[in-house]
Amino acid sequence: MNLKLVLYTLGNLLICLAAAMLFPLLIAFYRRGIETGSDLRAFILSFCVTLIVGLILRLTTKSDQGLGNKEGVAVVSLGWTVIALFGSLPYLFDRVFAAAGRNWLVEFSFCYFESMSGFTTTGATVLLEIEHLTYAILFWRSLTHWLGGMGIVVLAVAILPMLGVGGMQLFRAEVPGPEKDRLTPRITQTAKLLWGVYVLISGLEMLLLWLGGMTWFDALCHTFGTMATGGFSTQNLSIGQYNTVYFDVVIIIFMFLAGANFSLHYRALRGDFRGYARDSEFRFYGLMLFVCISLIVWNTMTARVDEQVVFDSFGTALRYAAFQVVSIITTTGYGTFDFEQWPALSQFILVILMFFGGCAGSTGGGMKHVRLLLLIKQGYVEIKRLILPHAVLPVKLGDRVVPQEVMTNILGFFFLFIGIFAIVTCIMATLGLDLISAAAATIATMGNIGPGLGSVGPIDNYAHIPTIGKFVLSFCMLLGRLELYTVLILFAPELWRR
């Protein structure tokens, strides 16, 4: 492990982060006479600290060597942790300037949780009265989503040519799903193309929301939250605050797009629309949406809660069921209805979907549809093998045979995911949460979803979680965003040997 090279690259990432802070800083400067608050001082200080530390790391650790696999993994895992740390400074300084004498550890746990939730596109929040926050803070929350959605490391690969060939190691660590399409021979060009598609679709959604009546600021922030499958809103009641079919439909469409593989969108923009139909994972993704929406529509129109059905109209049931299913399965976490008021079956379906997540190559979190599809195929193959013990029965994805090492990787991932889920649930229960809240908080953060059930339900937040619990759940967000292996490998002694 070349630690000097890792620190040099982290310095470059911090410089990029400091540049991103200029946008909310300018908003705070523009609105300094409109809003009362300490956000301008907070962002100036945050920008200076982040830039100075980034420059120090860059100037004192410069190396001519290229990034290897070990360095790439370390940069992504440590980079996400460091970026969340420095990304929490605007919240921290704003809270400290606003009220002196606060407990720094407690305040830091709040701010780091919010920052990690933003960059990992989880959308779980500890902030109260969202509508009372300044525009600069609201914009920074949403911007952390948008940067984290496609990956701030991929952004760095796209705009920092000094990474050279080492960019491939960064990209592989940043998007560690079972299989990623490489759109062009050069990884830097691939990253630029992905960001181009990301920006283009984001611009289209923002335009549609603005035309529907949102202010440009709300349209921009909700676009950031949608395309990153994050879920931070400028309203206390999330999208439900607007209560319009138009906004629901627009956001459903773009959440669906954000949950699909972006390489399919790239090919569609080049005229290859058949790629969607040919892709096995995308078909499975669409099938799950159709089945789950249908079940919840049926359940909410027939099952009685407190002696009455939840919805008495098919159109209303379809509107709310479709929004919530797409929001949960893509790990966006936006809400238009308190689904804890739905029948038990509907709530159970949504909890199961929290484990699914988006497609590989999407901005969504979770276990990814392709992994679950391959696990189902593997189970079917094992059943056939009992009947035909001497037959050669490979697992296929489309017309391609899936290598055995990929299946082993997926089985290991599934075991680790379930094991960590169980351990963290026990930890959260030990900290005082009831079992439903403990399990929901764990999967909602590991799956980068945000809202769960119980005390962390869709109309609640995570402010009441004990300080230790906030750090544990922050680690779960990181695990989920980088899909376990990239983070857990940091604890392997072999990684740190030269």
LINJO-V519001 format. One record per pair of residues at least 6 apart in sequence whose ideal C-beta (glycine too) atoms are under 7 Angstrom apart, sorted by sequence separation. I is the first residue (numbers start at 0). J is the second residue. D is the distance in whole Angstrom. If there is no record, write none. Layout:
i: <I;I>
j: <J;J>
d: <D;D>
This chain:
i: <95;116;126;156;183;209;224;232;234;275;310;326;357;395;428;443;450;455;488;94;116;162;182;224;267;301;326;338;339;356;393;394;443;450;31;66;116;146;181;224;238;256;266;267;300;326;338;356;357;359;384;432;443;464;478;183;209;238;356;358;383;428;442;454;477;156;182;208;299;300;355;356;357;358;359;427;27;28;95;113;221;263;299;338;354;355;356;358;440;27;94;113;238;263;354;380;394;439;443;112;113;156;205;208;220;300;322;323;355;424;427;439;156;205;208;380;424;427;439;27;91;263;323;440;91;94;109;170;217;300;319;355;439;152;153;205;299;319;377;424;435;436;24;204;260;263;376;423;435;436;23;24;91;167;436;90;153;166;170;260;296;433;152;166;201;204;260;296;299;373;420;20;24;204;259;327;420;432;87;90;117;150;373;87;90;120;296;328;20;21;118;201;225;259;295;327;420;20;87;117;200;228;323;327;330;419;84;87;117;120;160;226;328;330;83;86;118;119;120;225;292;324;329;373;444;17;20;114;118;197;225;228;292;295;377;447;117;156;157;228;445;83;86;156;226;309;444;17;83;86;225;292;309;440;444;447;16;17;157;291;330;373;445;446;447;156;157;211;329;330;431;441;445;83;211;330;374;430;444;13;14;17;49;82;288;304;373;153;157;288;430;208;211;304;430;13;14;49;79;370;374;13;14;48;153;154;288;302;208;287;427;207;299;302;370;10;13;14;45;93;299;370;45;149;298;149;204;426;10;11;298;299;9;10;42;45;89;298;41;44;149;423;7;204;6;7;10;89;295;366;41;40;41;423;7;295;6;7;294;7;38;41;37;40;200;3;86;291;4;8;3;37;419;4;37;1;291;4;1;197;200;5;9;196;4;8;12;16;416;5;9;193;196;287;415;0;1;5;9;16;82;196;0;12;16;251;255;258;247;251;254;258;412;5;9;13;196;254;257;0;192;78;244;251;255;284;247;254;75;254;281;145;148;280;141;144;148;280;144;147;148;182;142;145;148;365;134;138;141;145;180;364;365;137;141;144;182;250;364;284;144;283;144;247;280;354;280;283;353;141;353;356;140;280;354;42;279;353;71;75;38;74;238;239;353;66;137;237;238;239;36;38;71;75;237;238;239;38;65;70;71;75;260;262;34;65;66;258;259;260;261;34;65;68;71;72;258;260;261;67;71;228;230;232;260;66;228;229;230;259;350;66;129;228;230;258;30;129;130;257;129;130;257;258;27;129;225;257;346;120;122;124;128;26;27;120;122;26;120;122;224;23;26;117;339;117;23;364;22;23;330;332;334;364;279;330;332;339;279;330;332;339;23;338;22;337;327;337;19;334;19;228;228;227;228;15;226;12;15;15;12;11;11;179;180;178;179;177;176;176;174;176;177;176;177;177;122;149;148;230;177;177;120;120;175;176;175;175;175;172;123;123;121;121;123;120;121;122;119;121;125;127;124;125;124;125;123;112;121;112;119;108;115;119;112;116;119;105;108;112;115;119;104;108;111;115;80;79;79;79;76;75;76;75;76;72;76;72;73;73;69;0;0;0;0>
j: <101;122;132;162;189;215;230;238;240;281;316;332;363;401;434;449;456;461;494;101;123;169;189;231;274;308;333;345;346;363;400;401;450;457;39;74;124;154;189;232;246;264;274;275;308;334;346;364;365;367;392;440;451;472;486;192;218;247;365;367;392;437;451;463;486;166;192;218;309;310;365;366;367;368;369;437;38;39;106;124;232;274;310;349;365;366;367;369;451;39;106;125;250;275;366;392;406;451;455;125;126;169;218;221;233;313;335;336;368;437;440;452;170;219;222;394;438;441;453;42;106;278;338;455;107;110;125;186;233;316;335;371;455;169;170;222;316;336;394;441;452;453;42;222;278;281;394;441;453;454;42;43;110;186;455;110;173;186;190;280;316;453;173;187;222;225;281;317;320;394;441;42;46;226;281;349;442;454;110;113;140;173;396;111;114;144;320;352;45;46;143;226;250;284;320;352;445;46;113;143;226;254;349;353;356;445;111;114;144;147;187;253;355;357;111;114;146;147;148;253;320;352;357;401;472;46;49;143;147;226;254;257;321;324;406;476;147;186;187;258;475;114;117;187;257;340;475;49;115;118;257;324;341;472;476;479;49;50;190;324;363;406;478;479;480;190;191;245;363;364;465;475;479;118;246;365;409;465;479;49;50;53;85;118;324;340;409;190;194;325;467;246;249;342;468;52;53;88;118;409;413;53;54;88;193;194;328;342;249;328;468;249;341;344;412;53;56;57;88;136;342;413;89;193;342;194;249;471;56;57;344;345;56;57;89;92;136;345;89;92;197;471;56;253;56;57;60;139;345;416;92;92;93;475;60;348;60;61;348;62;93;96;93;96;256;60;143;348;62;66;62;96;478;64;97;62;352;66;64;261;264;70;74;261;70;74;78;82;483;73;77;261;264;355;483;69;70;74;78;85;151;265;70;82;86;321;325;328;318;322;325;329;483;77;81;85;268;326;329;73;265;152;318;325;329;358;322;329;152;331;358;223;226;358;220;223;227;359;224;227;228;262;223;226;229;446;216;220;223;227;262;446;447;220;224;227;265;333;447;368;229;368;231;335;368;442;369;372;442;231;443;446;231;372;446;135;372;446;165;169;133;169;333;334;448;162;233;333;334;335;133;135;168;172;334;335;336;136;163;168;169;173;358;360;133;164;165;357;358;359;360;134;165;168;171;172;358;360;361;168;172;329;331;333;361;168;330;331;332;361;452;169;232;331;333;361;134;233;234;361;234;235;362;363;133;235;331;363;452;227;229;231;235;134;135;228;230;135;229;231;333;135;138;229;452;231;138;479;138;139;446;448;450;480;396;447;449;456;397;448;450;457;142;457;142;457;448;458;142;457;146;357;362;362;363;151;362;151;154;155;155;155;159;359;360;359;360;359;359;360;360;367;369;369;370;373;332;362;362;449;405;409;362;364;481;482;482;484;485;485;443;444;444;447;449;447;448;449;447;449;460;462;460;461;461;462;461;461;476;469;476;466;473;477;472;476;479;466;469;473;476;480;466;470;473;477;477;477;480;481;481;481;485;485;486;485;489;488;489;494;494;494;495;496;497>
d: <7;6;7;6;5;6;5;7;4;5;4;6;2;7;6;6;6;6;6;7;5;7;5;5;7;7;5;7;7;5;5;5;6;4;5;7;7;7;6;6;6;7;5;7;6;7;6;5;6;5;6;7;4;7;5;7;4;7;2;7;6;4;7;6;6;4;5;4;4;5;5;5;7;5;5;4;5;6;7;6;7;5;5;6;6;6;5;7;6;4;5;6;6;6;6;5;6;3;6;5;6;5;5;6;5;7;5;6;6;5;6;4;6;6;7;6;5;6;6;5;6;6;6;5;6;7;5;5;5;5;6;6;6;6;6;4;5;5;5;5;5;3;4;5;7;6;5;5;4;4;6;6;4;4;6;4;5;5;7;7;5;6;5;5;5;6;7;5;6;6;6;6;6;7;6;5;6;7;4;6;6;5;7;5;7;5;5;5;6;7;5;5;6;7;4;5;6;5;7;3;6;7;7;6;5;7;7;4;5;5;7;6;6;6;6;4;7;6;5;5;5;7;5;6;5;5;7;7;4;7;6;5;5;6;6;6;7;6;6;6;5;5;7;6;5;7;4;4;4;6;6;5;6;6;5;5;6;4;4;5;5;7;6;6;6;5;5;5;5;4;7;6;4;5;6;5;6;5;7;5;6;6;5;6;6;7;6;5;6;7;6;7;7;6;5;6;4;7;7;5;6;3;7;6;7;7;6;4;6;7;6;5;6;7;7;5;7;7;4;6;7;7;5;6;5;6;7;6;3;6;5;6;6;4;5;6;7;5;5;5;5;6;6;5;5;6;7;6;5;6;4;7;4;6;4;6;4;6;6;6;5;6;6;6;6;5;6;5;4;7;5;4;7;6;5;7;6;7;6;7;7;5;7;6;5;5;5;6;6;5;6;6;5;7;5;5;6;6;6;6;6;5;7;6;7;6;6;7;6;6;5;3;6;7;6;6;7;6;6;7;6;6;6;5;7;5;5;5;5;5;7;4;6;5;4;5;3;7;5;6;7;6;6;7;7;4;6;7;4;5;4;5;7;6;6;4;6;6;3;5;3;5;6;6;5;7;4;5;5;5;6;6;5;6;7;6;7;5;7;6;5;6;5;6;5;7;5;5;7;4;5;4;3;4;5;5;7;6;6;7;5;5;5;5;5;6;3;4;5;6;6;7;5;5;7;5;6;4;6;6;5;5;5;7;6;5;5;7;3;6;7;7;7;4;5;5;6;7;6;6;7;6;5;5;7;5;7;7;7;5;5;7;7;5;4;6;3;5;4;6;7;4;6;7;6;7;5;5;7;4;6;5;6;6;5;5;3;5;5;5;5;7;7;6;6;5;6;5;6;5;6;6;5;5;5;7;7;7;7;6;6;6;6;7;7;7;6;6;4;7;7;6;5;7;6;7;4;6;4;5;6;6;6;7;7;7;5;6;5;5;6;6;6;4;5;6;7;3;6;6;6;6;5;5;7;4;5;7;5;4;4;4;4;6;7;6;7;6;4;5;5;4;6;6;6;7;7;6;7;7;6;6;5;6;5;6;5;6;7;7;6;6;5;7;6>
